[in-house]
């Protein structure tokens, strides 16, 4: 890219071809997202201004963003934003980038609330373990308006991002944030939850070398590494969840499709649950395990 007077249309075309040649996924979308960020416009506004020439300062700023992407930095970290459940979230390298497959967790949790399947139908208490950016907790607070939501994370930095997102969506008064390792913040609680939901770290340590560079080098390892072939946190959540769930309460966990069968066996071993199942994501792969605690 040279310092000539590029129009928006021209620079998008050239940049998309350049990114494609460099092996960057979704090159056209990436080019548009980064230019929209540089110009502080939406992608739709870019299309409405195709013939607008760019200043040398705008081109220089755009070039710097493209260089970051060429180093395989995720565009979400470059722009600081990611959409999830049709909501806009701030993200930083302190948090995992919310992904579309995790929307299945939110969808299933909201269905339980809408079908009055939570033990407290009027003001259910929901816990999001390992909240990260807060995307799950905030989406549930939006979708189940009578719920009080707790969101915990071991990372102070992640909780700072989650709190910012909760305030951005005017939900900071309905979500209670707690810092600590999994159940530790609730070890002395006397109030139980109607639902515990989690997207824990579940990548096997030995699988890290095969992850895309965007994930391997930029996303927080603490939010990805599941140890024990990816099952460490899944096992801890399942084994201890019965202590914190009300009778009839629900446990929902996202995981790798290959882990779902082992998770069902762990659920059986606790003898705390009367119902269990695994659900497929939108790619027809098992992604979610859910279980209901026994009434007595």
N, C-alpha and C positions, 0 to 999 in steps of 0.2 A: 504494500500500500504506500503510495507516494503522497506528497503534500499538495496535490492538485485539488481543485474545487470539486469534490465528490458530492453527488446528491445522495439522499438517503437510499433510494432505490439502487443506485450504482454500488455504493459501498456494501450494502447487504449482499448483493449478488457476488461481488468479488470476495468478500469475507467468507461467505458460505462455501464457495469453491475452495478457498484456501484451507479452511478448517476440515473440509472433506478430504483433501489431499493429505492432511496431517493425521488422519484417522480419528478425528473427534466425532463422537456420537451426535446424532441429530444436529448437523452443522447449521442448517438454516434457522432452526429454532434458537440455537445458541447465539448465532449472530444477531438475531432480532432481540432476544432477551438482554444481551449485553449493551446493544445500542440504545434500547429503550431505557435501560438503567443510566447510561451516560447522559442521555438527553432529558432524563426525568419525565418520560412520557410512557404511555401504555403501548403495547404492540399494535393495537388498533390505530392509535394516533400516528404511528410510523406509516401505516398504509395510507392514511389520509394526508400525509405530507411527503409522499414519495419524491417529489421534484425539489424539495427544499435543499439548498446547498448547505454543507456543513462548514463551520469555521475551522481554522487550523487548530485551535484549542480543543474543539470537540473531537477532531480526528486524532489528536495526540492522546486525549483521554481514552478514547475508544481503543486505540492501539495498545495502551497499557493494560486494559482489561483483557484483550485478546491474548497478550503475552502471558497473563496469569492463567488463562484457560489452556494455553499450549503446555504449561507446566502441569496440566491435569488437575488444577484446582477446580473443585465443583462450582458450577455457575451459581448455585444457591449461596455458597460462602462469599463469592465475589459480590453478589447483589445484596446479600444479607436477608433474603426473603425466600419463602417457599409456601405454596398453596397446599392445604390439606383440608379435606371435608368441606371444600368450597370456602375456606377461611384463609386469611393471609397471616403468616407467622414470620416473626423475626427468627433467624438462625445465625449461629456462629460456630466456629470450630470446637466450641465447648459442648455442642449437642449434636446428636445424630440427626441427619436430614430426614424429616418425615417422608414416608414412602406410601404410595397408593395402596399397597397390599395391607397396610396397617389399618386402613379405613374399614376393613372387615371387622376388626375388634369393635370399633365404634358402632358400626351398623348393628351387630349382634347385641351389644349392650343396650342400645336404644330400643331395639325390638323387645327385649326383656322388660324394659320400663313401660313401653307402650301397651304390652299385653298384660300388665299388672302381675307379672311373675316375680317381682321383687317382694321380699317379706314385709317391707315397709312401703306400701304403695303411695303414701302421702308425701313423705320426706325421706326418700332413700339416702343411705350413706354409702358413698362409692369411694374406693381407694384405687388410685393409679400408682402402681409400684414402678419406680424408675422412670419418672415423668419426662426427663430430658427437656425438650423445648416446651413441654406442656400441651402439645397438640391434642393428645388423647383426652386429658382432663378437661381442657377448654371445650373441645367438641362435645363431650358428654354433658358438661354444664349447660351448653347451648341447647342440646337435644333433649335433656330431661330437666326441665326448668325448676322442678321442685326439689331436685337433688342438692345435697351438700357434698362437695367433692374434696377429698384429700389427695395431695400429690407429693410424692416423696422422691428423693434422689440422693445418692451419696455425694454428688458433686455440688459444691457451693456455686460454681460458675454456671452449671446447668440450671440450677434453681433461679439464678439471677435472670437468665433468659426467659424461663417459664413465667416468672413474676411479671416481667416486662410484657409478655404476650397476654397474660391475664388482664393486666391493666389496659392494654390496647383494645381488648374486647369487652371492657367494662365488667369483668367477672372476678376482679381481685377480691371482692367481699364474699364471694361464694366458694372460693377455692382456698383451702388451707394448705400451706406448703410446709414440708418437714424435711430436715436434712438427716441422713443416716443410711446405713447399709440395710437394704430390704426392710425386714420387720422391726429393726432396732428402734426406730422412733415410736413404735406402738407397743413396746414390750410391757408398758405399765398401764395401757389403756383398759378401761372397763366397759367401753362401748364397742360393740361389734359392727361389722360392715355388712350391708346387703349385697355388695358386689366388690370383688377384687379383680382388677384388670391389669395386665402387664404385657409389655413388649420388652422382655429382658434381653441382655446380651446372650446370644445363642450360637455365635460362630465358633467352631472348633479352632483351637489355637493353631493346630497343624494346617488349617485351611487358609490361614492369612496370606501366605505367599501366592495363592491363586486368585486373590481378590483384585478387582480393578484398581489401578493406581489412585483413582479418585477417592476410593474407600480406604485403601491400605495406607496411604500417606497423609490423608487430610482429616478423615473422620475420627472421633475420639475412640481409642482402643478400649477404654474402660466401658464404653457403651456397646461394644461389639463382641469382645472375647468372652465366650461362655465356659472356657476350661472344660475338663472332663468330657471331651468330644462335644462340647457345646451344651452339656446338660447340667452344669453346676448350679446355675441360678434357677433353672426350671425345676430341678429336683428340690431345692430349698423352698421355693414358693409353694410347690404342691405339698410337701411334707408338713409345712407349718401353717398352711392356709386355714385348716380346720379350726385352729385356735382363734382366729380373728374373724371368721365368717359367722353370721347368724344362722340358726337352723333354717334351711331352705334357701340360703344365700348362694350366689353363683361365683365361680372362678372362671376367668377367661384369660388364656395365655396365647400369644403369638409365638411361633417357632418355625424351624426349618421343617419342610415336609417329612424328611427322613427321621425326625425326632418324635413325631406325633404318636407312633405306636408305643414307644418307650414311655412317653408321658402318660398314656392311658394305663399302662401297667403300674406306674407309680401311683396314680390315682386309686386304682384298685387296692394297692398295698396299704394305703392309709386307712381303709375301711370307714372313711368319713363321708363318702359321697354315695348318693343313691342313683345318680344319673350322670352319664358321661358321653361325650361324642366328639368327633373331630370334623371340622368343616373345611371345605375347599375354598380357595381364593378365586379371583376372577380368571386365573390361568388354569383352573381345574386341578390345582395341586393342594393337598392338605396343608393348611396354614394355621388353623386355630383349633385349640382344644378347649372345651368348656365342660364344666361339671357343676352339679348342684349338691350342696351339703345335705346330709340326712336331717330329718326333723328332730330326731331324738338320739 
